Structures are given as structure tokens and as C-alpha cells.
Amino acid sequence: MVEVNHREILREKLADKWFAALLDTNPTNAFAIHERLPSWKSLVRFIEDRDALVEVWAYPEQGNLTARRIPAQELAAMKRESRVQPTFLTLTWLDQATQKVQTNRVEFAFNAADQALAAQQSYLRQRRLQIEVNRIFAARDDWDRPSAVAQWNSLQDALRTQMIEIHAIPQPFTDSQDLFVAAEYEVDEWGNFRRIVRLYHESEIRRHVEHNDDGRSTQLLLLGDQRSSDRREARAFTLRGVSDELLPKRNPVRGQDSIELRVKDPGQKDPRKWNVLEFGEPELIRESALAQFSLVNADLDRHRKEIGLKKSTMDLIAEPLILGLNLGGGVSGLGVPAGDVGRLFYNLISTRWIADVPTARELRDLFVVLAAKEQHPELAKKPAEFLTKEDIRTLELAASRLSPQEIQDYLERISEGDVEAMVFIARLQRIDARVSNFLGILTSAGKVSGVTERSKVLRVVFNNVNFSLSGDLNLKTIIALALGHRVATPLSGTSLESLSQGQGPAAAWLQYFDVSIDIRALINTLGRIPNGSFAEKEVKKPLPYATKATDLAAYEVRIFGFPLLLF
């Protein structure tokens, strides 16, 4: 078996089928190929992904077949000798599938050294290009701010000194804030960058979602002038295992998936030969700033949820009391709707549990305080949750002393639109909650005062059996009226006092049982129909803060006004 394995290795080496192969070290199956690695990159990637331990071994001169591991110091001394002793490599790694430690010997192809040298030279050329492009992207003006003017001047200097060559010289900037953010590179046979094809301004890159015939969607980037018909697109790919094969990544998760952006070439089927799109420092600064401000938004959202939890706790207390008032007032024949009196009082005090939402101006004032914190010698490294009231006053005072330029430098990391987007949905939700609570107060006040019973118009608006101004559509009542069962609705005219005394039809008890759906959920469900993909259905909901008709939270089941789904 060992001889067969050895002949197979020799045959594949002569056919140049791989750069390196991992061999089995078990004596009974020695030289069996465990893994074939097509390139130098594949070998490096295998070591990185498996977190493999690389060891160097050598056989003693006396002919003993037991190999000896070469320590690092001895290996360094061997490299300085005129004649280098023959050695071989082993990789020791943990197999995640079997949870067993594997050790494989590395067998290189006959021309592996030449390939490694060429790949190394190719990589060095790539690194020189990346360093020079990153220097252009990082150019700043006299006030140490990112500037398209400074980037353009740096680009002209690099071209004049022949530090770089660009296939398509970019158009001069028209806006000093329209920075270079990405570069497109042509790749060589090793997959490294050969030359710069083009630099892209921020205005020349737009995110787009493509809808496919199979109903799935793909995220991509549209490149070039939006007004031009010569548009290009960049798609995301991920590497398949330790190979060089690229697999499409339809919807990569930012900050989680490791991807390569490739510019589509319609004349080339192999995406490994497509140009690479790589972003630079300006985009990284913007993304990091958005991440920091997202933490602020997350803290605001946590605060809103804490208030919502307090409101839910109060509901657990108030709703049983209102139920008792409904039953007690109905059975005793009290002339005043006791349950609506309790509801009116509860609505009046529940305004304190509607979470407030800061305006974009207030958020920007907060960011100015954060800018002052960054420059404060003592508070800069102090976590925000440990800041005292005295610390906040100190920062507010320091913020008032910041120069306009310092404030502008900090706030330029995020746009006004980004700040507005942070609070847009929360603001809609707050407006909805306040309007619903106000209409609930009007409805309860009208019922208690009897105004809604003296006017037909007011009765239809504030005391309608089919819907309420809070947004609930009564499904049970609508279905019962459609089927001609008026007796099962509040329109039956049978009071709870009469029913408790055994008078009236038994079906009249159903008027105190209701099943309703939130009208907002219906609006969202109907608004989703024209959109094809799931992503568009979610993103383009008319009311992004509300539920859908398929969500249980969109429904409510009440008995004598008590919400059974409260728990």
C-alpha cells in the first residue's frame, strides 16, 4: 500500500496537479494524500483556518528512520550554513468534524519553490500598490481633515513620480467632500493585484438589490457615474474552504462575513479573473463612526424598551381593575360606564410611559459632548456608563470651548441623514403612541359623559362596534353582522344586568367576547404585496415599527374588555 501511495504522489507531481499535498503519517497508510492544495495561498490559508502548528523535521545522518524535530534556534543556524540539511514540514491541527488532532506531512511539487518565489514577488507588488493607494486615500488638508483636494494632489504626485500607474485616470472632483473611497485592481495569475484600473469617488458607488428569477435577491454595488449608461457592478464572493474557488455570496452580513468584491466581467466566466474592488480609509472611518453612533442608538432603544416594560407591568395591574369595573358596573346596572371611567383615568396617567425620542439636533449636541470627551485628558478613557453628573457637566463645559473646526471635524464622520435615520422609526412610533393615547382619552371621555350617545356622528366615530380609534378592527363583530347574527354584537340591546338575571338570549353573551386585529398590521400586509423579494417586503413596510397580519402580536382577544393575550 505504501508503494502504491508513493507512485501516486510521483505521478501527480510529474503532472503538476498541485502546489503542495498533505500526506498521512500513519505507517500503515504512509504517503496517502489527505488534502491537495493548488497554490501557495491555499497552503497559507489552510494553516490560518485550521490554526495549524508548523514543525520542521530532519532525518539523522546515521540512517535512522526516526525523524528529529528541529528547534527554531537550530533552524536559524542551519539557514546560515553553506549547505542546508534536507528537511520536511508537518502540520498539526484539530479536525473540527471529528475533534481529533491530525498530523500531516507536507509534500511540495517539483516547481513549488519557483511558484512560491513568483507568488511572493506578486504579493510584494500588490502590497506596494495598496500602500500607495492607501496613502492617497488618507491624504488630508491643512486642518487634518479628509479632503478630495488633498487626495487629488496626492494622486498627481504619485503619477508624476511614477509610484503608481492607473489604466483609467479618474475625473477631477467637482465636490471637495466627494472623496476617493475605493480602488479597482486588475489581478494576475496568482490572484494578486497587477495594476490599478480605476479609483472611485463616493458618489460613483451605489448599493443595489437585484431580484432574480428564482425569487431570491442579491446585494451588489453599482459603479460609475449614475448618469452614464456605462455602469459596472461589483458582486460579493467568498472562498470555498482552502481552495481558490470563489462562491457567490448573495447577502453578506457586514462585519461578519469575510468576502471579496469582484467587478463583473461579462466576457469572463471565471470570477477569479475579475477585477477586485477594495475600499480604503475614508469608508472605514465612516463605517466605524456609524458603528459608534449605532451604540448610542442601541442605548436609546434599550431605554425605550425599559419604559415599555414598565408600561406592560402597569397593564398587568390596571387591566384586571378595569375588568372588575366593567363586570361590577354592568351587573349592578350602574348608570355610568365604570370600566370606561377606569380606562379614561389610566389613559390620562399612561402618557408618562410613552418613550421620548431625541431630535437630530439633540443627538448632534450629544455627539459634541462625545467629541469633548475624546479630547479630555482624564475622561477620554473612562467608559460612558461610569461618567458621573459632575463628569457630564465638565464635558458640557469643555464642549462649549471647542472651536467650530473641532466640532465640524467630529460631526463630519456622520451625515445629517444618518442621524435622522437613527431616530426616524422611533419618532414614528412615538407619534403613533401619542395619537392613539389621545384618541383613547377622547373615546373614554365621550362614553363617560354620554356625548357620543347624543350625536349619531360622534357615535359612529368614537363608539363604533366595528373599529376603534386606537386602530383595532373588530373581526368578530364584522363577521357576526355579515352572517346576520346581530344578537352576538353590542347592537343586540341586551345589557349585562339583564343577562346576569337570566333574561335575554344566551347568544347575547358573545357581545362581550371580541377578537380584533391591529389595522396597522393590515396596512403593512397589504403594502408588502407589490414587493417581490422578502428583503423589499421588510424594508418597504408602510409602518416599519408595526407588526404584520401573520404576527400573533397583531391580534387581541378580549373578554369583558380584558386582553387575554396580555400575558
N, C-alpha and C positions, 0 to 999 in steps of 0.2 A: 504493500500500500504506500509506503514511503517513497519507493522508486517511482510509482505512478504519479504521485503528487509532485515529485521533483521534475519529472518530464513535462507535466502540465505547466508548471511555472516557467520552465525554459521555453516551451512553445509560445506561451503568451508574451514572454519578454522579447522574443525574436519578432513577434507580430506587433510589438509596441502597443499593446492593448491598454496599458495603464501606466501611471507615473510611479505609483507605489502600491504594494499589496500587503495586507495584514495576514500573517501566517499563524497557523495553530502551533502551539508549543508543546502539545501533548505528544510524548514519544510514540504512542501507538498510531497517531494520525499526523505526524510531523509534516510540515510543508504544505498542508491543506490550506487553500486560500479562504480566509474568513471574510475579507472585505477588499474590494478593488477601489482604489482612489485614482480618479482620472487626471488629477493635476496637483500642483504644489498647493494651491489654495484649498483643495479638498482635504489634503493631509492636515494643513494648519487648522481648518475648520473642524475636522474630526477631533483633534486634540483639544480645541477650545470647548466644543459642545459636550464632550464626554469628561472634560476636566481630567484628561489622562496624564499619568505620570510617565515622563520620558526618561529612559535609562540607557546608558551606553555600556556595552559589554565587549569583552575580548577573550580569545582563547589563548592559553599559555603556550609558550614555545615548545615545551616538552611533549606536546601532542596529547595532553589530557583533554578529553572532550567536554569537561565541565567548565563552562564559561565563568569568567570573573567580572563582576560589575566594576566599572571604572569610576572612582570618585571625581568630583568636579575639579579639585585641585590637580589631580593626576592628569585629567583630560586636558586641562590648560597647559600643563607642562608637555604633554605629548604633541600638542599642536605647534609647539615651538621647535620641535626636533626636525631634522632634515628628512628623515624617513618616518612617516606616520604609520604606526602599527594598525593593521586591519581591525576594524571594529564593526559592530552591528547594533541596531536600536531595537528596543522593545517598548511597547505602550501598555500600561496597566490602567484599567478603567473599570467602572462599575456599570454592568449591564442593567439598565432600568427595568427591562422586561422580566428578567429572571432574578434580579437583585443579587447576582453573583459577580465576583471580581474576575475579570478576564485579563489575560496577558497574551499579547500577540507580538510576534517578531515582524519588523518592517523590512520588506524586500523591495528594493528600488529597481526601476527599469535600467537598461543599459545606458540610455541617454538622459537619465534623471538629473545628473549633475549639470549638463548643458541646459536642460529645461529650467532647473532651479535658478541658474545664473541669469538666463534670459528673463524669467519671471521676476527676479529681484530687480534687475535693471528697469524692467517695465514698471514695477511698483515705485521705484525711486522717481521715475519720470512723472508718474501720477501724483506723488506727494509734492514735487516741485510745483506742478500746476495748481494743486489745491492750496498750497501755502500762498502762492502769488495771488490767486483769485480771492482767497480769504482776506489778504491784505487790502485788496481793492474794496471788498465789501465792508471792511472795518474802518475805512477812511472816515475821518471826522473833520469838522470845520474848526475855526479858531476857538469856538466856545465848547469844544469837545462834544459836539452833537453829530449824530449820523446825518449826512448831507449828500444829496445827489451831485452837488457841485464838487465836493471833495472826492467822491467816488469817480467822477468823470476825469478829474485832474490826475488822480492816481492811475486810472486806466491809460490815459495818454502817456504818462511817464513810463509805464510798463511796456507799452508798444514802442515808444521811442528808443528805449534801451534794449529792446528785443528780449525782454524777460518772458514774454508770452506771445503767442500768435493766435488770432481769432479768425475763424473762417468767415463769419459774417459780422462786420463791425456794427455794434448797436447804434440806434439812432440817438442823437443828443437828447438830453432830458428837456421836458417842457415845464416840469414842476420840480422845484427844489426838494420837495418831500417825496417824490416818486423814486424811491431807492432801487438800486440793483439788489435783488433778493435771491436769485438762483442762476445757476450756470448749467449749460448743456454741454456734455463731453462726448466725443467720439471714442469708442473703445477699440482696443487691439485684440489680438488672438488670445491674450491671457485674461481678458476681461477688465484690464486696467485702462486708465484714461490715456489716449494718444494725443489729443489736442482739444482746444476749446472751440466749440461750434458757435455758441452764442451766449450772451448774457441777457437776462430778462429783468425788466422793471416790474415793480409790484403791480402796476396797472395792467401788465400783459399776462397775468396769471389769474385765472378764474376757476373756482371749483364748480363741478358739474356732476349731475347724477344721470347716467344713461340707463334707459329702460330696455331690457332685452325681450326677445320674442317669447322666451320661456317664463316671463313674468317676474324675473329677478332683476335686480338693479346693480349697477357698477359705479363706484366713485372714480372720477378721473379729473384731470386738470386740463383746461383749455389754455393753450399757449399762443401768444402773439397778440397783435392789435385786434381788439374786438370789432373794429370797423372794417377790417380786412377780411377778404374771402380766404386768404391763405392761413387757415387756422390749423394748429397741430394739437395733438393730445398726448398727455403722459398718463400711463397706467401703472398700477402698483403690482409688484411681483414679490414672491418670497421664495427662498431657496428650498429645494427638496432635499432634506437630510444633509448629508455631507457632499452631495454631488453639485455640479454646476448648473443643473437643470432649474429653470425658473418656472414657477407655477403662478398663475394669475391669482391675485388677492382682490376679490370684488369689493369688500367693505372693510378695509383695515381700521383697527382701533388705534387712535392717536395715543402715543405714549406707551402702548402695549405691544403692538406687532412690529417686528423687525422686517422692513420692506426695502425694495429698491424701486425707484421711479424710472421707468423707461419710456422714451419718446417713441411713439408708434411709427414704424416704417412700413407702409403698405406693400412695398416691394420685397420685404424680407420677412419670412415666416418665423425664423428663429429669434425670439425676443432677446437672447443673449448677445445678439449683434446689433440691437437697437442702441441708440444713444442713451446716456444716463443723465437724468436731471437731479441736481444736488443743490439744496438750499444753503445759504450762508448765515452770517452773524445777524443781520437785521431781522430775519424771520425768527431766529432763535430768541432774540431779545423780546420780540413781540409775543411769542408763544409763552415765554417764561413770565412776562408781565401779566398776560391773561390768566396764567395758572395762579399767580399770586392773588389777583383780584377775584378769581373764582373761589379762593378760600374765604375771602370776605363775603362773597355772595352765599357761600355754603353756611357760614356762621349766621347770616341774616335768615336763611331758610330754616336753620335749626331753631332760631328764636321764634319764628312763626309757628313751627311745629310745637314748641313748648306751650305757646299760647293756645293753639288748637287742642292740645291735650288737656289744658285747664278747662277749656270750654266743654270738652267731652265729659270731664269729671262732673262739672256742674249740671250737664244734661242728665246724668245718672241720678242726680238729686231732684232736679226740677220736674222732669217728665213724670215720675210717679206721683208727685204732688199735684200736677195738673190733671193726671188721670183721676186722682181722688176727687178733685173739684168737679170734673166732668160727671163722674158717677153720682157723687153726693148731690150736686145741683140738679141733675136730671131726674133722679129717683124721687127727691123731695118736692119736685115741681117748683123750684126756686125761680122767681120771675127774671132774674139776671143770669146770663150765661157765665157761671162761676169759672168754668175752665178757660173761657176767653179772658176773664179778668186776670187770672193767673198768668196766661200767656202774654198779655199786654205788659204786666209788670216784669216778667222775665225778659221780654224783648227790650224793654227800656234799660235794664241793667246789663244786658249782654253785649252792648256796644263796646264795653271795655275789653272784650275778648276778640275783637277784630284787630288782627295784627296790622300795625302801621308799616308803611313801606317808605324808605327814604327816597327823596328825589335824586335825579342825576347830579344836581348841584350839591346836595348834601354829601353824596358819595365822593365827589371830587374834593370837597373840603376835608373829608376823612383821608383821602389819599395824600393831601398836602401835609396832614399830620404825620402820615407814614413817611413822607419824604423827610420831614424834620427828624423823625426817629432814626432814619438811616444815617444822618449826619451827626447825631448826638453822641458824644464820646462815651457816655456811661450807659445810655438806654438802647443803643443800637443793637446790642447782642441780647437784650433782655426779652424773653418771649412775651408776646402781646397779652396772653392771658394772665401774666403776673404783674402787669402795669397797674399801679395804684392811681387813685384820683389825683394825688399830687403829681405823679408822673405825667398824667394826661394834661394837667394844667401847665406843666413845664413844657411839654411838647407843643401845646397850642401857642404858648408864648414864643417858643422857638420858631414855629411856623409863621408867625406874624413878622418875624425878622428875616425870613428867606427873601432873597431877591426874586424878582419876576422871572429872571432867566433860570434860576434853580428850580422854581416851581414848574416852569414850562418844560424843562428837561425831564422831570419826573413824570409829568402828565402826558408827555408825548409817547410814552410807552403804550398807551391805550387811548383809543379814539372816543369821541362823544357817543358815537353809535354803539360802541361796545358797552359803555356804562349804561346807556338807555336799555340795551338788550338784557342786562343783568336784572333789571327791576321791572321789565315790561309785563311779564306774565304775573308776577306778584302784585303789580299795580292793578291789573285787570281783575284779579281775584279779590283784592280789597274793595274795589268799586262795586263788584257784584255782591259781596257780602254786605256792604253798607246799604245798597239799594234794596236788597232782599229784606234786611232787618227793618228798614224804614217802612217798606210796604207791609211787612208783617205787623208793625205797630199801628199803621193806619187801618188795616183789616180788623185787628182785635179791638181798636178803639171804636170803629164803626159798629161792630157787633154789640159791644158793651153799651154804647149809647143808644142803639136802636136806629141810628141814621140809615144804615144800609137796608132796613126793612121798610122804611117810609118812602124810598125812592127806587123805582124799578131799575133805573140806570145804575145806581150805586150798588144795588143788589147783584146785578149781573157782573159788575166789575169786582166787587170786594167779597161777595158771598156766593160765588158761583160753585155749583156742585161738581162741575167737570174739571175745573182747574183753579189753582190758587196763584196769587201774585208772587208767591215765593218761587214759582217755577215748577210746581208739581202738577202733573196731568193725571187725573183720577181714572185709571184704567177700568176699575170695577164698575164705577158709575156709568161710564161711557158704554161699556158692554151691556150692562143691565138695561139701560134705556134703549139701546139698539135692539135688544131682544124683547122689549115690551114689558120688562119686569120693574116697573116704576116703584112697586112696593118695597123693593130691596134698596132703594135710594132715599136720601133725606127728603125727597119730594113726596114721600108716602103720606106725610102729615101725621104720623103716629109718633108720639113722644115717648121718651124713655120711662116717664112716670106711668104712662098707660101700659106699656109692655111689662113693667115690673109688677103691675097689679093683675096681670093675666089678660089684659084687653088688647085687641088688635091682632093681626095675623102674625104667625111665627116668622114668616119671611121678612118681616119688618126689622127683625134684629140684625139683618145683614147690612142695614144702613150704617151701622157702627163699625163695620169691617171694611177697610179700604186697602186697595193695592194701587200704588201710584208710581210714576216714572218721572225722573227729572227731565224737563223739557230741554235743558242744555245737552243732555246725553243724546236726545233725538236729533238736535241740530248738528251735533258732532258726527253722528252716524250717517245722516243724510249728506253732510258736507264731505264725507270720506268717499262716497260712491264714485264721483267723477275721476278720482285719482287712481292710477293704475297700480303702483307698487306699494308695498307695506310702508316703506320709508316715507313716501309722499303722504300716505293716509295719516301717518302720525304727525308729521311736521306741519301739514297744512290743515289741521283741525281748526274750524272757526273759533272755538273756545278752547285754547290749549290747556287751560287749568282744569277743565271739567272732564267728566267720565264719558264713556260710550254706552250705547244700549246693551252691549254684551257684558258690561261690568255689573256685578251684583250691587255695588255701591250706588248705581243709578236708580235703584228701586227702593221703595219703602212700603212696609206692611204695618198698618195701624189698626188697633182695636180700641174703641172709645178714645181715639186720638193719641194712644200711646204707641210709639215706634218700636215694633218688636225687633227690628234689626239694629237697635241701638247697641246691643251687646256684641 
